[in-house]
Amino acid sequence: MLKKKRTIILIDGSNFYFKLKDLQLHHLIKFNFSNFALSLAKSDEIITVPYGSELLKLAFARKRRFITVYQIKEINI
């Protein structure tokens, strides 16, 4: 039996949003990312579907925490 291919789908939030808007799709808040990801993956197993702008928020939060720790220790960065 063949194993399913494993897939990670990366979505650049800003570009994706504006492309949907250019296509004149309405009610973008209700857009179903799960169904969209399933249609892209076809029969592959989806591992994760991070949304681009959420990844940036996480990266900035981690950077902010890192800087705060060093400021508390009075280390200049």
N, CA and C atoms as an extended XYZ file, in Angstrom:
231
Properties=species:S:1:pos:R:3:atomname:S:1:resname:S:1:resid:I:1 pbc="F F F"
N         0.836       -1.183        0.000 N   MET     1
C         0.000        0.000        0.000 CA  MET     1
C         0.886        1.252        0.000 C   MET     1
N         0.582        2.183       -0.868 N   LEU     2
C         1.351        3.420       -0.958 CA  LEU     2
C         0.957        4.383        0.153 C   LEU     2
N         1.982        5.031        0.716 N   LYS     3
C         1.699        6.049        1.725 CA  LYS     3
C         1.277        7.334        1.025 C   LYS     3
N         0.379        8.079        1.698 N   LYS     4
C        -0.018        9.380        1.162 CA  LYS     4
C         1.155       10.345        1.243 C   LYS     4
N         1.253       11.230        0.263 N   LYS     5
C         2.256       12.293        0.343 CA  LYS     5
C         1.826       13.257        1.438 C   LYS     5
N         2.796       13.759        2.169 N   ARG     6
C         2.506       14.735        3.219 CA  ARG     6
C         2.707       16.132        2.654 C   ARG     6
N         1.784       17.044        2.965 N   THR     7
C         1.779       18.362        2.356 CA  THR     7
C         1.651       19.456        3.405 C   THR     7
N         2.416       20.510        3.223 N   ILE     8
C         2.267       21.734        4.014 CA  ILE     8
C         1.859       22.819        3.028 C   ILE     8
N         0.768       23.500        3.331 N   ILE     9
C         0.285       24.570        2.465 CA  ILE     9
C         0.534       25.899        3.166 C   ILE     9
N         1.362       26.739        2.553 N   LEU    10
C         1.685       28.047        3.121 CA  LEU    10
C         0.863       29.109        2.413 C   LEU    10
N         0.165       29.937        3.184 N   ILE    11
C        -0.681       30.974        2.597 CA  ILE    11
C        -0.159       32.339        3.026 C   ILE    11
N         0.221       33.154        2.037 N   ASP    12
C         0.627       34.530        2.298 CA  ASP    12
C        -0.655       35.338        2.457 C   ASP    12
N        -0.976       35.694        3.674 N   GLY    13
C        -2.261       36.305        3.998 CA  GLY    13
C        -2.595       37.552        3.208 C   GLY    13
N        -1.680       38.483        3.128 N   SER    14
C        -1.952       39.756        2.472 CA  SER    14
C        -2.194       39.571        0.974 C   SER    14
N        -1.274       38.896        0.299 N   ASN    15
C        -1.430       38.672       -1.144 CA  ASN    15
C        -2.693       37.877       -1.449 C   ASN    15
N        -2.968       36.875       -0.640 N   PHE    16
C        -4.139       36.034       -0.848 CA  PHE    16
C        -5.419       36.858       -0.708 C   PHE    16
N        -5.486       37.663        0.329 N   TYR    17
C        -6.658       38.504        0.581 CA  TYR    17
C        -6.921       39.440       -0.604 C   TYR    17
N        -5.867       40.128       -1.053 N   PHE    18
C        -6.053       41.100       -2.135 CA  PHE    18
C        -6.364       40.420       -3.471 C   PHE    18
N        -5.853       39.213       -3.691 N   LYS    19
C        -6.195       38.481       -4.921 CA  LYS    19
C        -7.667       38.091       -4.895 C   LYS    19
N        -8.165       37.618       -3.749 N   LEU    20
C        -9.586       37.287       -3.643 CA  LEU    20
C       -10.438       38.532       -3.880 C   LEU    20
N        -9.970       39.661       -3.356 N   LYS    21
C       -10.692       40.914       -3.538 CA  LYS    21
C       -10.685       41.330       -5.017 C   LYS    21
N        -9.523       41.173       -5.692 N   ASP    22
C        -9.430       41.479       -7.122 CA  ASP    22
C       -10.400       40.624       -7.941 C   ASP    22
N       -10.604       39.394       -7.496 N   LEU    23
C       -11.525       38.493       -8.187 CA  LEU    23
C       -12.979       38.825       -7.861 C   LEU    23
N       -13.161       39.872       -7.084 N   GLN    24
C       -14.472       40.369       -6.667 CA  GLN    24
C       -15.274       39.321       -5.905 C   GLN    24
N       -14.554       38.555       -5.070 N   LEU    25
C       -15.232       37.612       -4.183 CA  LEU    25
C       -15.684       38.389       -2.957 C   LEU    25
N       -16.914       38.201       -2.576 N   HIS    26
C       -17.476       38.929       -1.450 CA  HIS    26
C       -17.506       38.031       -0.220 C   HIS    26
N       -17.723       38.639        0.929 N   HIS    27
C       -17.815       37.909        2.205 CA  HIS    27
C       -16.505       37.147        2.493 C   HIS    27
N       -15.383       37.847        2.367 N   LEU    28
C       -14.078       37.202        2.557 CA  LEU    28
C       -13.883       36.691        3.979 C   LEU    28
N       -14.587       37.272        4.936 N   ILE    29
C       -14.498       36.800        6.319 CA  ILE    29
C       -14.977       35.354        6.413 C   ILE    29
N       -15.917       34.989        5.566 N   LYS    30
C       -16.504       33.647        5.603 CA  LYS    30
C       -15.758       32.650        4.722 C   LYS    30
N       -14.639       33.062        4.132 N   PHE    31
C       -13.896       32.170        3.234 CA  PHE    31
C       -13.461       30.927        3.999 C   PHE    31
N       -13.687       29.759        3.435 N   ASN    32
C       -13.393       28.499        4.104 CA  ASN    32
C       -11.990       28.009        3.711 C   ASN    32
N       -11.003       28.312        4.568 N   PHE    33
C        -9.621       27.923        4.285 CA  PHE    33
C        -9.439       26.408        4.322 C   PHE    33
N       -10.205       25.732        5.167 N   SER    34
C       -10.095       24.265        5.249 CA  SER    34
C       -10.463       23.618        3.926 C   SER    34
N       -11.581       24.010        3.357 N   ASN    35
C       -11.985       23.448        2.067 CA  ASN    35
C       -11.018       23.828        0.960 C   ASN    35
N       -10.500       25.058        1.003 N   PHE    36
C        -9.525       25.503        0.008 CA  PHE    36
C        -8.261       24.643        0.093 C   PHE    36
N        -7.771       24.423        1.312 N   ALA    37
C        -6.569       23.602        1.507 CA  ALA    37
C        -6.809       22.173        1.029 C   ALA    37
N        -7.969       21.614        1.339 N   LEU    38
C        -8.285       20.252        0.896 CA  LEU    38
C        -8.316       20.161       -0.631 C   LEU    38
N        -8.833       21.186       -1.282 N   SER    39
C        -8.878       21.155       -2.754 CA  SER    39
C        -7.475       21.250       -3.350 C   SER    39
N        -6.569       21.967       -2.682 N   LEU    40
C        -5.188       22.053       -3.172 CA  LEU    40
C        -4.435       20.740       -2.959 C   LEU    40
N        -4.654       20.129       -1.809 N   ALA    41
C        -3.908       18.923       -1.444 CA  ALA    41
C        -4.388       17.688       -2.204 C   ALA    41
N        -5.622       17.731       -2.681 N   LYS    42
C        -6.235       16.570       -3.358 CA  LYS    42
C        -6.193       15.366       -2.420 C   LYS    42
N        -5.422       14.349       -2.727 N   SER    43
C        -5.414       13.159       -1.879 CA  SER    43
C        -4.230       13.141       -0.899 C   SER    43
N        -3.418       14.183       -0.903 N   ASP    44
C        -2.272       14.242        0.013 CA  ASP    44
C        -2.741       14.487        1.448 C   ASP    44
N        -1.927       14.057        2.400 N   GLU    45
C        -2.200       14.320        3.807 CA  GLU    45
C        -1.704       15.730        4.145 C   GLU    45
N        -2.574       16.559        4.671 N   ILE    46
C        -2.186       17.928        5.038 CA  ILE    46
C        -1.590       17.914        6.438 C   ILE    46
N        -0.364       18.401        6.553 N   ILE    47
C         0.321       18.465        7.840 CA  ILE    47
C        -0.070       19.743        8.572 C   ILE    47
N        -0.005       20.867        7.876 N   THR    48
C        -0.364       22.147        8.480 CA  THR    48
C        -0.682       23.163        7.388 C   THR    48
N        -1.437       24.203        7.767 N   VAL    49
C        -1.761       25.291        6.845 CA  VAL    49
C        -1.601       26.611        7.599 C   VAL    49
N        -0.351       27.055        7.811 N   PRO    50
C        -0.190       28.348        8.488 CA  PRO    50
C        -0.557       29.484        7.544 C   PRO    50
N        -1.167       30.490        8.083 N   TYR    51
C        -1.590       31.663        7.313 CA  TYR    51
C        -0.516       32.721        7.485 C   TYR    51
N         0.038       33.237        6.391 N   GLY    52
C         1.207       34.115        6.391 CA  GLY    52
C         1.232       35.227        7.410 C   GLY    52
N         0.202       36.029        7.504 N   SER    53
C         0.247       37.155        8.423 CA  SER    53
C         0.276       36.680        9.877 C   SER    53
N        -0.306       35.502       10.147 N   GLU    54
C        -0.253       34.946       11.501 CA  GLU    54
C         1.178       34.534       11.845 C   GLU    54
N         1.904       34.039       10.862 N   LEU    55
C         3.302       33.673       11.099 CA  LEU    55
C         4.127       34.899       11.457 C   LEU    55
N         3.867       36.017       10.776 N   LEU    56
C         4.584       37.254       11.078 CA  LEU    56
C         4.275       37.740       12.487 C   LEU    56
N         3.013       37.674       12.877 N   LYS    57
C         2.632       38.094       14.229 CA  LYS    57
C         3.370       37.267       15.269 C   LYS    57
N         3.453       35.960       15.039 N   LEU    58
C         4.159       35.078       15.959 CA  LEU    58
C         5.644       35.428       16.016 C   LEU    58
N         6.257       35.672       14.860 N   ALA    59
C         7.675       36.024       14.821 CA  ALA    59
C         7.936       37.335       15.562 C   ALA    59
N         7.082       38.342       15.359 N   PHE    60
C         7.255       39.620       16.057 CA  PHE    60
C         7.060       39.450       17.556 C   PHE    60
N         6.108       38.630       17.968 N   ALA    61
C         5.867       38.395       19.396 CA  ALA    61
C         7.089       37.744       20.038 C   ALA    61
N         7.674       36.775       19.348 N   ARG    62
C         8.872       36.099       19.882 CA  ARG    62
C        10.039       37.075       19.973 C   ARG    62
N        10.195       37.912       18.944 N   LYS    63
C        11.287       38.898       18.949 CA  LYS    63
C        11.084       39.882       20.104 C   LYS    63
N         9.849       40.332       20.300 N   ARG    64
C         9.542       41.266       21.378 CA  ARG    64
C         9.872       40.652       22.744 C   ARG    64
N         9.494       39.372       22.927 N   ARG    65
C         9.805       38.673       24.189 CA  ARG    65
C        11.308       38.580       24.394 C   ARG    65
N        12.032       38.259       23.331 N   PHE    66
C        13.486       38.129       23.394 CA  PHE    66
C        14.121       39.448       23.844 C   PHE    66
N        13.692       40.551       23.222 N   ILE    67
C        14.242       41.869       23.563 CA  ILE    67
C        13.877       42.244       24.991 C   ILE    67
N        12.653       41.961       25.411 N   THR    68
C        12.209       42.299       26.765 CA  THR    68
C        13.054       41.592       27.806 C   THR    68
N        13.366       40.319       27.581 N   VAL    69
C        14.190       39.562       28.537 CA  VAL    69
C        15.539       40.242       28.716 C   VAL    69
N        16.151       40.669       27.620 N   TYR    70
C        17.452       41.314       27.718 CA  TYR    70
C        17.368       42.706       28.322 C   TYR    70
N        16.282       43.414       28.107 N   GLN    71
C        16.112       44.718       28.726 CA  GLN    71
C        15.973       44.575       30.236 C   GLN    71
N        15.276       43.532       30.673 N   ILE    72
C        15.137       43.288       32.108 CA  ILE    72
C        16.501       42.991       32.728 C   ILE    72
N        17.346       42.288       32.005 N   LYS    73
C        18.688       41.960       32.496 CA  LYS    73
C        19.664       43.120       32.269 C   LYS    73
N        19.162       44.230       31.731 N   GLU    74
C        19.960       45.430       31.457 CA  GLU    74
C        21.130       45.152       30.513 C   GLU    74
N        20.847       44.390       29.496 N   ILE    75
C        21.849       44.103       28.454 CA  ILE    75
C        21.438       44.896       27.223 C   ILE    75
N        22.365       45.686       26.676 N   ASN    76
C        22.054       46.465       25.473 CA  ASN    76
C        22.143       45.580       24.241 C   ASN    76
N        21.153       45.737       23.387 N   ILE    77
C        21.190       44.996       22.142 CA  ILE    77
C        21.333       45.975       20.988 C   ILE    77
